[in-house]
Structure formats: C-alpha cells, structure tokens
Amino acid sequence: MINYIGNRDFKHDSESCTGVLVTNLGTPDAPTPSALRRYLGEFLADPRVVEVPRVIWWFVLHGFILRTRPKRSAAAYKKIWTEAGSPLLTISKRQAAGIQKYLDEHTTDKFHVELAMRYGKPSIQSGLKKLQQANAKRIIVLPLYPQYSASTTASTFDAVVDVLKAWRDIPELHLVKHYHDMPDYIDALAESINEHWQQNHRAEKLLFSFHGIPKAYFDAGDPYYCECHKTARLVAEKLNLNEEEWILTFQSRFGPKEWLKPYTDVTLKELASTGTKNVSIVCPGFSADCLETLEEINMRYRDLFLQTGGEKFSYIPALNDCPIHMRALANIILKHG
C-alpha cells in the first residue's frame, strides 16, 4: 500500500500558483574521488543513460568504472571548481533567480521557480516538495536541454513522475520537451556569437559542438541528432554563414561503441593539420558552462588544436544567465503557463 504524501501546511483557502521546476543534469558535491563516486554511481546507474542489461552493467559499473573513473573525473573538476563551488550549480542558481525575476516583472500571474538536478543536489524530489509547499496547482517542468534526448530530457520526466506517484493531490503537469528551434533561443545564440566575435575575432571556422550519444540510440529513434542539426543550421542562417564557414560535431563520447559523428576532437585535429589556423567553438546544447565546456572544450581541446598546428582557438561561453537567455527561457514558461 502506498503512503500518499500530502502538504502538512495545506489550507483549502491558500493562494495557489504555477510552479516551475527548472532542471539540469547535476554535479558532484565536491571535486573529490568519493564525491565523484557517489555522483557517477547515481548517473551511470540510470537505464536511460546506459542502455545495457542491468545485471551485466552492474558488474561493469561497480567492478571497474567506479573503481577507476572517479579519480580521473575529480582531477578534471578541480581544474574548474570555484570558491562558490561547481560552476554548473552556481550558474543554474542564477538562472533560476533570473527566470523568477523576469516572470515577476513581466506578468501579473503568480509563478514560483525552483531549481533541481537530475542527479545530485538539489534533487528533483526536494524541488517538487518546495513547489508543493508553495501550493502549486500547475507545474511546468523545464529541463535546460534545448535538444531532446531520451538520456536527458526523458530521464528527467521519469524522475518527476516517480516523485508525483506518491502525492495525494497531483498538480496539472506541463513537460517542456525541447526548444531547439525556438526563435528566442536561436536569436540568443546568434547574438552571443556575434558579441564574442566583436570583442575577440571572427574565426575561419565556427564549430557547433554538442554532447554526443551512442549511435545506437539514434538508430532506435532518438531525435537528438536531428534537433542538433536544426539548431546549428538556424543559427548559421541567422549569422549568414555559408556551408564552408561552420561545421557540427559531437563531444564527450564514452566507452568503445560508436557515438554520433563527426567527433569534435578528431575534427579539430583534422582542421589544424590541413591548414585551418583559427577556430571558434560554441556548445549550444549546454545551457550553462560546466565540466564539458570549461575543461573538455576550453582546456583539453584548446590544447589539442594548438598542439596540432592551429594558432587561435576561441571558446564562446554558454548563454548562462545573460538577459537574452533569461528572456528566452521565461517566454517558454509563459507559453506553457
């Protein structure tokens, strides 16, 4: 028998609101092997992330990966860790606050925004609990993944529903699947690239680097690959780039199986070795700067390009909590609100 959870502070005449759960992937509590072991143990145990028979994967995960990977990952996190903590978490907090501020200033409807991470803290359960305490009769779930994938967006929806299964009063639920081609989002990306070029330099080649997924997921029907291509194409059109001036690539592959191609690191080596001296790289799938952008792209891949013949490497930061991004995300919420 399920023990249904209620709101102990609930009153039938309490003012209601629209709750907004803004979510991202997550981050370890500290740049240490023990913290990474906990975080990776939760992340890599998700069957949406690794689609391998559970019994086999349990032995691989606990017998090998969690014995070796946490130390390497902790060393990478140490390179980007700040006094305020994980960049992803600190930026995500600012994003939630920025969205709340925009909604407060641009609508008379009552919204209550909470931040949650799919893995780690603050948890989806804690975020939903705060919305319940705020008497949210409608909840909009906004995963900050512009392009949908079963391994990210769908996993977030799974976690939300798992929590709501135990609620006595289920709120009206709106799940934002994607916003990869939303005009406000495309405009924000194009504006951020233009501003970066004005302050730095315009490169010979612009790389759109997205987080990869196994090719088998795409073959099984995941729309992620197509949505990444549409985002890049729309931004390139907005910037009036011809086909020779930009390229789409995929980063962060893991394990021996084939992932979506072309790979970012391989492409950078090929460009440098064939005479391209100047590249800019932007990561439109990441709403906030994190390990994959700050350490993988702007440190390791920068070194790779410069060491193989390149001369200038320019990383264009994620949209983070810039005003045009906050406006775009708030407008998504208002559209569903």
C-alpha positions as CSV (number, residue, x, y, z in Angstrom):
1,M,0.0,0.0,0.0
2,I,1.3,3.4,-1.0
3,N,1.6,6.1,1.8
4,Y,0.4,9.1,-0.2
5,I,2.2,12.3,0.7
6,G,0.3,15.4,1.5
7,N,1.2,19.0,2.4
8,R,1.0,19.4,6.2
9,D,0.8,23.2,5.8
10,F,-2.0,23.0,3.3
11,K,-5.2,25.0,3.8
12,H,-8.1,24.8,1.3
13,D,-8.2,28.6,1.0
14,S,-4.5,29.0,0.4
15,E,-3.4,31.1,-2.6
16,S,-2.2,28.9,-5.4
17,C,0.5,29.5,-8.0
18,T,2.1,28.0,-11.1
19,G,5.2,26.1,-10.1
20,V,8.2,26.0,-12.4
21,L,10.8,23.3,-11.9
22,V,14.0,24.2,-13.8
23,T,16.3,21.3,-14.1
24,N,19.8,20.4,-15.3
25,L,21.9,17.3,-15.2
26,G,23.7,17.7,-11.9
27,T,27.1,17.9,-10.4
28,P,29.1,16.3,-7.6
29,D,29.2,17.9,-4.1
30,A,33.0,18.4,-4.3
31,P,35.9,17.7,-6.7
32,T,37.0,14.6,-4.8
33,P,37.0,10.9,-5.7
34,S,34.5,10.0,-3.0
35,A,32.0,12.7,-4.2
36,L,32.5,11.7,-7.8
37,R,31.9,8.0,-6.9
38,R,28.5,8.9,-5.4
39,Y,27.6,11.2,-8.3
40,L,28.7,8.8,-11.1
41,G,27.1,5.9,-9.3
42,E,23.7,7.6,-9.5
43,F,24.2,9.0,-13.0
44,L,25.6,5.9,-14.7
45,A,23.0,3.6,-13.0
46,D,20.2,5.3,-14.9
47,P,18.9,2.9,-17.5
48,R,18.1,5.9,-19.7
49,V,21.8,6.8,-19.8
50,V,23.3,3.4,-20.3
51,E,21.1,1.0,-22.2
52,V,22.8,-2.2,-21.3
53,P,21.2,-5.2,-19.5
54,R,21.1,-4.3,-15.8
55,V,22.9,-7.4,-14.4
56,I,25.8,-7.0,-16.9
57,W,26.0,-3.3,-16.4
58,W,26.0,-3.6,-12.6
59,F,29.2,-5.7,-12.7
60,V,30.9,-3.3,-15.2
61,L,29.9,-0.2,-13.2
62,H,30.8,-1.4,-9.8
63,G,33.6,-3.7,-10.7
64,F,35.5,-1.4,-13.0
65,I,34.2,2.1,-13.7
66,L,33.5,3.3,-10.2
67,R,36.9,2.0,-9.2
68,T,38.8,4.0,-11.8
69,R,36.8,6.9,-13.2
70,P,36.1,8.9,-10.0
71,K,39.8,9.8,-9.5
72,R,40.2,11.0,-13.1
73,S,36.9,12.9,-13.0
74,A,37.8,14.5,-9.7
75,A,41.1,15.8,-11.2
76,A,39.1,17.4,-14.1
77,Y,36.6,19.0,-11.8
78,K,39.4,20.5,-9.7
79,K,40.5,22.5,-12.7
80,I,37.2,24.3,-12.9
81,W,36.0,24.4,-9.3
82,T,35.5,27.8,-7.8
83,E,35.2,29.2,-4.3
84,A,31.4,29.2,-4.8
85,G,31.5,25.5,-5.8
86,S,30.6,23.8,-9.0
87,P,30.2,26.2,-12.0
88,L,27.1,24.4,-13.2
89,L,25.3,24.7,-9.8
90,T,26.2,28.3,-9.2
91,I,25.2,29.3,-12.8
92,S,22.0,27.2,-12.5
93,K,21.0,29.0,-9.3
94,R,21.5,32.4,-11.0
95,Q,19.4,31.1,-13.9
96,A,16.5,30.1,-11.6
97,A,16.7,33.5,-9.9
98,G,16.8,35.3,-13.3
99,I,13.8,33.5,-14.6
100,Q,11.9,34.3,-11.4
101,K,12.8,37.9,-11.7
102,Y,11.7,38.1,-15.4
103,L,8.4,36.4,-14.6
104,D,7.7,38.7,-11.7
105,E,8.4,41.8,-13.8
106,H,6.5,40.7,-17.0
107,T,3.3,39.0,-15.8
108,T,0.7,39.5,-13.1
109,D,0.3,35.7,-12.7
110,K,1.9,34.2,-9.7
111,F,4.9,31.9,-10.6
112,H,7.2,30.1,-8.1
113,V,10.5,28.9,-9.6
114,E,12.6,26.1,-8.1
115,L,15.9,24.5,-9.3
116,A,16.6,20.8,-9.3
117,M,19.2,18.5,-10.6
118,R,18.5,15.1,-12.1
119,Y,21.5,13.6,-10.2
120,G,22.9,15.1,-7.0
121,K,21.6,18.1,-5.2
122,P,19.2,19.9,-5.1
123,S,17.2,16.8,-6.0
124,I,14.1,16.7,-8.1
125,Q,12.2,15.4,-5.1
126,S,13.3,18.4,-3.0
127,G,12.4,20.9,-5.8
128,L,8.9,19.4,-6.2
129,K,8.4,19.4,-2.4
130,K,9.1,23.2,-2.3
131,L,6.5,23.7,-5.1
132,Q,4.0,21.6,-3.2
133,Q,4.6,23.7,-0.1
134,A,4.0,26.8,-2.3
135,N,0.6,25.4,-3.3
136,A,1.5,25.0,-6.9
137,K,-1.7,23.7,-8.6
138,R,0.1,23.6,-12.0
139,I,3.8,22.7,-12.5
140,I,5.8,23.4,-15.6
141,V,9.0,21.2,-15.9
142,L,11.7,22.9,-17.9
143,P,14.8,20.7,-18.4
144,L,17.6,23.0,-19.6
145,Y,18.3,20.7,-22.5
146,P,17.4,22.6,-25.7
147,Q,17.6,19.4,-27.8
148,Y,15.5,16.4,-26.6
149,S,17.2,13.0,-25.9
150,A,15.8,10.1,-24.0
151,S,19.0,10.0,-22.0
152,T,18.5,13.5,-20.6
153,T,15.0,15.0,-21.0
154,A,13.1,11.7,-20.8
155,S,15.1,10.7,-17.8
156,T,14.1,13.9,-16.1
157,F,10.4,13.3,-16.8
158,D,10.8,9.8,-15.4
159,A,12.2,11.2,-12.1
160,V,9.4,13.8,-11.9
161,V,6.7,11.2,-12.4
162,D,8.3,8.8,-9.9
163,V,8.0,11.6,-7.2
164,L,4.5,12.5,-8.1
165,K,3.3,8.9,-7.8
166,A,3.3,9.3,-4.1
167,W,1.5,12.7,-4.0
168,R,-2.1,12.8,-2.8
169,D,-3.1,15.8,-4.9
170,I,-1.4,15.6,-8.3
171,P,-0.9,19.1,-9.9
172,E,-1.7,19.8,-13.6
173,L,1.6,18.9,-15.3
174,H,3.3,20.5,-18.3
175,L,6.5,19.0,-19.6
176,V,8.7,21.1,-21.9
177,K,10.1,18.5,-24.3
178,H,12.5,20.8,-26.2
179,Y,13.2,24.3,-27.5
180,H,15.9,23.6,-30.1
181,D,14.2,25.8,-32.8
182,M,12.5,28.4,-30.6
183,P,13.2,31.8,-32.2
184,D,14.2,33.5,-28.9
185,Y,16.7,30.7,-28.3
186,I,18.2,30.9,-31.8
187,D,18.4,34.7,-31.5
188,A,20.1,34.5,-28.2
189,L,22.8,32.1,-29.6
190,A,23.4,34.2,-32.7
191,E,23.6,37.4,-30.6
192,S,26.1,35.8,-28.2
193,I,28.3,34.6,-31.1
194,N,28.2,38.0,-32.7
195,E,29.1,39.7,-29.5
196,H,32.0,37.3,-28.9
197,W,33.4,37.9,-32.4
198,Q,33.1,41.7,-32.0
199,Q,35.1,41.5,-28.8
200,N,37.6,39.0,-30.0
201,H,38.0,37.8,-33.6
202,R,35.9,36.2,-36.3
203,A,37.3,32.7,-36.9
204,E,37.9,30.9,-40.2
205,K,35.6,28.1,-39.0
206,L,32.8,28.0,-36.4
207,L,32.3,24.6,-34.7
208,F,28.9,23.8,-33.1
209,S,29.9,21.1,-30.6
210,F,27.1,19.1,-29.0
211,H,27.3,16.4,-26.3
212,G,27.2,13.0,-28.1
213,I,25.0,10.0,-27.6
214,P,25.7,6.4,-28.8
215,K,24.8,6.0,-32.5
216,A,22.6,3.0,-31.5
217,Y,20.2,5.5,-29.6
218,F,19.8,7.5,-32.8
219,D,19.2,4.3,-34.8
220,A,16.5,3.3,-32.3
221,G,14.6,6.6,-33.0
222,D,16.1,9.2,-30.7
223,P,15.5,12.7,-32.3
224,Y,18.5,14.3,-30.7
225,Y,20.8,14.2,-33.8
226,C,18.2,15.9,-36.0
227,E,17.4,18.6,-33.4
228,C,21.1,19.4,-33.0
229,H,21.4,19.8,-36.8
230,K,18.3,22.1,-36.9
231,T,19.7,24.3,-34.1
232,A,23.1,24.7,-35.8
233,R,21.5,25.3,-39.2
234,L,19.2,28.0,-37.9
235,V,21.9,29.8,-36.1
236,A,24.2,29.6,-39.1
237,E,21.5,31.1,-41.2
238,K,20.9,33.9,-38.7
239,L,24.7,34.7,-38.9
240,N,24.6,34.5,-42.7
241,L,27.3,31.8,-42.7
242,N,27.9,29.8,-45.8
243,E,28.5,26.0,-45.7
244,E,32.3,26.4,-45.6
245,E,32.3,28.6,-42.5
246,W,30.7,26.2,-40.0
247,I,30.6,22.6,-39.0
248,L,28.6,20.5,-36.5
249,T,30.4,18.0,-34.2
250,F,29.8,15.8,-31.2
251,Q,31.9,15.6,-28.0
252,S,32.2,13.7,-24.7
253,R,32.0,10.1,-26.0
254,F,32.4,7.4,-23.5
255,G,33.2,3.7,-24.0
256,P,34.2,1.6,-27.0
257,K,30.9,1.8,-29.1
258,E,30.4,4.2,-31.9
259,W,28.8,7.6,-31.0
260,L,27.4,10.3,-33.2
261,K,29.9,11.7,-35.6
262,P,31.9,13.7,-36.5
263,Y,33.8,13.8,-33.2
264,T,34.8,17.2,-32.0
265,D,38.4,16.2,-31.0
266,V,39.1,14.4,-34.3
267,T,37.7,17.3,-36.3
268,L,39.9,19.8,-34.5
269,K,43.0,17.7,-35.3
270,E,42.0,17.4,-38.9
271,L,41.3,21.1,-39.3
272,A,44.6,22.0,-37.7
273,S,46.6,19.5,-39.8
274,T,45.0,20.7,-43.1
275,G,45.7,24.4,-42.6
276,T,42.9,25.9,-40.6
277,K,44.6,28.2,-38.2
278,N,41.7,29.9,-36.4
279,V,38.5,28.4,-35.0
280,S,35.7,29.4,-32.7
281,I,33.7,26.8,-30.9
282,V,30.2,27.1,-29.3
283,C,28.2,24.4,-27.4
284,P,24.5,25.2,-28.0
285,G,23.4,22.0,-26.1
286,F,24.7,23.3,-22.8
287,S,22.6,26.0,-21.2
288,A,25.3,26.6,-18.6
289,D,29.0,26.3,-18.6
290,C,30.2,23.0,-16.9
291,L,32.9,20.4,-17.0
292,E,32.2,19.6,-20.6
293,T,32.6,23.1,-21.8
294,L,35.2,24.6,-19.4
295,E,37.5,21.6,-19.0
296,E,36.9,19.4,-22.1
297,I,36.4,22.1,-24.7
298,N,38.3,25.2,-23.4
299,M,41.2,23.3,-21.9
300,R,41.8,19.9,-23.4
301,Y,40.5,20.6,-26.9
302,R,42.1,24.0,-27.0
303,D,45.5,22.4,-26.3
304,L,44.8,19.7,-28.9
305,F,44.1,22.2,-31.6
306,L,47.1,24.4,-30.8
307,Q,49.5,21.5,-30.5
308,T,48.5,20.0,-33.9
309,G,49.0,23.2,-35.9
310,G,46.3,25.6,-35.0
311,E,47.1,29.1,-34.0
312,K,43.9,30.7,-32.5
313,F,41.2,28.9,-30.5
314,S,38.3,30.8,-29.2
315,Y,35.6,29.3,-26.9
316,I,32.3,31.1,-27.0
317,P,30.7,30.8,-23.5
318,A,27.3,29.2,-22.9
319,L,24.3,31.5,-22.6
320,N,24.3,31.0,-18.8
321,D,22.3,33.8,-17.1
322,C,22.6,36.5,-19.7
323,P,19.5,38.6,-20.1
324,I,18.6,37.4,-23.5
325,H,18.7,33.8,-22.3
326,M,16.6,34.6,-19.3
327,R,14.0,36.2,-21.5
328,A,14.0,33.2,-23.9
329,L,13.5,30.7,-21.0
330,A,10.9,32.8,-19.3
331,N,9.0,33.0,-22.6
332,I,9.0,29.3,-22.9
333,I,7.4,29.1,-19.4
334,L,4.8,31.8,-20.3
335,K,3.9,29.9,-23.5
336,H,3.1,26.8,-21.4
337,G,1.7,28.8,-18.5
